[in-house]
Amino acid sequence: MPAPIERYIMLFSQLGLSKALLDTLDQLHLTTPTPIQTQAIPPVLEGRDVIGLAQTGTGKTAAFTLPILHRLAPGKPAGPKKARVLILSPTRELSAQIAKTVKDLGRKLSLRSAVVVGGVSIRPQIKTLASGVDVLIATPGRLMDLIEQRAVSLNEIEVVVLDEADQMLDIGFMPAIKRILAMTPATRQTLLFSATMPKEIRQLSDRHLTDPIEVSVIPAKKTADRVEHSVMHMQPGAKMGALASLIRDRKGERVIVFTRTKRGADKAAKRLEGDGINAAAIHGNKSQGQRERALAGFRAGTVPVLIATDIAARGIDVPGVSLVVNYELPNVPEVYVHRIGRTARAGAEGTAVTFCAPDERSLLRDIEKMLKVAIPVENAPEGTYVDALADPDGDFAPLNRTQRPRQGARPQGAKPQGQGRNRSGNGQGRGKPGGGQGRKPGGNGLGRAPAEAQGEGKPAANRHQPAANSNRNGEQPAAAKPRRRRRRRNGEGGQGAGQGGNQAVARG
């Protein structure tokens, strides 16, 4: 383990980097490496596979970029439709941030780099790759599209970097990553960086990394240093008023607000605009141009509030974000760590405020259990109002009902007994053509089937249960099938109005 290295390495000049890179670092006024850079750069320079555990904002992008550029500089340029280094990231924003770092640190090197992500036209990307690139930064989905169109080949890749591997797992990119790794040479160097290490990522590293060195700078509490945490308990309808009041109290500061859903992010931005607060939403449904404009306004300070979903927020490396608001708590505790990592970056201080509704308290307990600390409770800011229009359309995400069902919710698959399309025993539902009032042959003129069809005296069935006269496999006896089909053609059975039980056969 290279952990003891940080005791005596104090400057980049002691890490063995080339003079061109050291001159660039001097121009950028960077002289002292961060802990993750101190631990990761030496083994990467040696050609070792590395697993790096580090939060966002710790300098891990430079930790793998610097030694990679050092390795590439004296080598042979990539050929047509080839790449020498592949860096995979989960989002467009993070890909753009990595590309900027590569460009800034490699300004004195004659290396070509390219970014390929979704949300934009694929044709310019195909054209760029035609002549080959030294460093290819990509999201897995778009890279697979380019591979299928034979726009790029991975058979000469020297180094593969998996950045934010846990987030790529959450998004569902793991099958694509495994396919991509299988297309690269077995002799490649592989670097894996992640804020957490779930078992799926551990299994991936065991299979695709060779004798890796593991370096870690995750603090004991798994949160960014110098972040002040607090939680405000309130009803859902008070959250928008509390958010507006909190932002007004911190006028002039950059604020990132997290919601669970894309529609929720759009709605929060719209409500803040209605309160006179300039805000922009960023999520996966936005075009690349919209996302770039929102981030540009946020960086420039013309848009002081950014409303984001968890996926889109990866790669937002904007200095001076002083406040992160969890408008809705995340379902996965580790996501809380990623959210608050947007503030207190590069040694600055920051604040994280969480709005907790009564049905989110179990999520709060999970976060506190992970952090091993109780988050201090704070009163809602003055001026908080109850917003009657806070969520009229149900845009803000409810809790995951498969994990935390609402109190009194019925089991999955069960259908309530009653009216309408639930087709319970009383048969008073709205009908489809051929099943209106008085139209049902054999009915009583009220759109109801006779008592025998309504299943009176029998428990109401549902479409997940076999009919009473069915066999063990839920199939009707052979003799009943022709009659049932004829009645459906005549509009008497099936889903007509007033039918009872589970599509009961009218016998009147």
LINQUIPE-V409900 format. One record per pair of residues at least 4 apart in sequence whose C-alpha atoms are under 6 Angstrom apart, sorted by sequence separation. I is the first residue (numbers start at 1). J is the second residue. D is the distance in whole Angstrom. If there is no record, write none. Layout:
BEGIN
i: (I/I)
j: (J/J)
d: (D/D)
END
This chain:
BEGIN
i: (26/33/36/37/44/62/78/101/102/103/147/169/197/205/218/242/273/286/292/344/356/368/400/401/423/431/435/449/470/471/488/500/25/33/43/78/146/147/168/169/272/273/297/298/308/344/368/431/435/443/451/470/487/488/89/259/297/298/344/368/418/443/470/487/488/343/417/438/421/438/466/282/419/420/437/438/494/269/419/420/437/269/436/269/493/280/266/265/12/11/12/113/11/12/112/113/117/262/322/427/10/41/45/112/113/114/115/116/117/321/113/115/118/279/92/117/126/278/281/37/41/279/280/281/282/283/279/281/323/325/166/322/323/324/325/326/327/155/159/161/164/165/283/323/325/425/154/155/158/159/160/161/162/163/164/159/161/6/333/425/424/2/463/461/462/460/461/265/454/81/81/83/90/256/258/260/449/80/81/82/83/84/85/86/87/88/89/254/255/256/257/258/259/448/449/80/81/83/88/256/258/447/80/79/453/78/78/78/434/450/435/436/435/432/431/255/431/442/254/257/430/254/255/256/257/258/259/429/255/258/259/429/82/428/81/82/427/85/427/84/85/87/427/83/84/85/86/87/88/89/85/425/424/425/423/424/90/223/224/236/227/231/235/226/227/228/229/230/231/232/233/234/227/264/263/264/261/260/245/245/49/53/55/49/50/51/52/53/54/49/51/53/242/241/241/230/232/230/231/232/230/231/232/238/232/238/237/238/221/237/237/50/52/49/50/51/52/53/54/50/52/54/119/119/94/94/93/56/57)
j: (30/37/40/41/48/66/82/105/106/107/151/173/201/209/222/246/277/290/296/348/360/372/404/405/427/435/439/453/474/475/492/504/30/38/48/83/151/152/173/174/277/278/302/303/313/349/373/436/440/448/456/475/492/493/95/265/303/304/350/374/424/449/476/493/494/350/424/445/429/446/474/291/428/429/446/447/503/279/429/430/447/280/447/281/505/294/281/281/31/31/32/133/32/33/133/134/138/283/343/448/32/63/67/134/135/136/137/138/139/343/136/138/142/303/117/142/151/303/306/63/67/305/306/307/308/309/306/308/350/352/194/350/351/352/353/354/355/184/188/190/193/194/312/352/354/454/184/185/188/189/190/191/192/193/194/190/192/38/367/460/460/39/502/501/502/501/502/307/500/129/130/132/139/305/307/309/498/130/131/132/133/134/135/136/137/138/139/304/305/306/307/308/309/498/499/131/132/134/139/307/309/498/132/132/506/132/133/134/491/508/496/497/497/496/496/321/497/508/321/324/497/322/323/324/325/326/327/497/324/327/328/498/152/498/152/153/498/157/499/157/158/160/500/157/158/159/160/161/162/163/160/500/500/501/500/501/168/337/341/357/349/353/357/349/350/351/352/353/354/355/356/357/351/395/395/396/397/397/383/384/189/193/195/190/191/192/193/194/195/191/193/195/384/384/385/375/377/376/377/378/377/378/379/385/380/386/386/387/371/387/390/212/214/212/213/214/215/216/217/214/216/218/287/288/314/315/315/341/345)
d: (6/6/6/6/5/6/6/6/6/6/6/6/6/5/6/6/5/6/6/5/6/6/6/4/6/5/6/6/5/6/6/6/5/6/5/6/5/6/5/5/5/6/5/5/6/4/5/6/6/6/6/5/5/5/6/6/5/6/5/5/5/5/5/6/6/5/5/4/6/6/5/6/6/3/5/5/5/5/5/5/4/6/6/6/5/6/6/6/6/6/6/5/5/6/5/6/6/6/6/6/6/6/5/5/5/5/5/5/5/5/6/6/5/6/6/5/6/6/6/4/6/5/5/5/5/6/6/6/6/6/6/5/5/5/5/5/5/5/5/6/6/5/5/6/6/5/5/6/5/5/5/5/5/5/5/6/6/6/5/5/6/6/5/5/5/5/5/6/4/5/5/6/6/6/6/6/6/5/6/5/5/5/5/5/5/5/5/5/5/5/5/5/5/4/6/4/5/5/6/6/6/5/4/5/5/5/6/6/5/6/4/6/5/6/5/6/4/5/5/6/5/6/5/5/5/5/6/6/6/6/5/6/6/5/5/5/4/6/5/4/6/6/5/6/5/5/5/5/5/5/6/5/6/5/6/5/5/6/6/6/6/6/5/5/5/5/5/5/5/5/5/5/5/5/6/5/6/6/6/6/6/6/5/5/5/5/5/5/5/6/6/5/5/5/5/6/6/5/5/5/6/6/6/6/6/4/5/6/5/5/6/5/6/5/5/5/5/5/5/6/6/5/6/5/6/3/5/6/5)
END
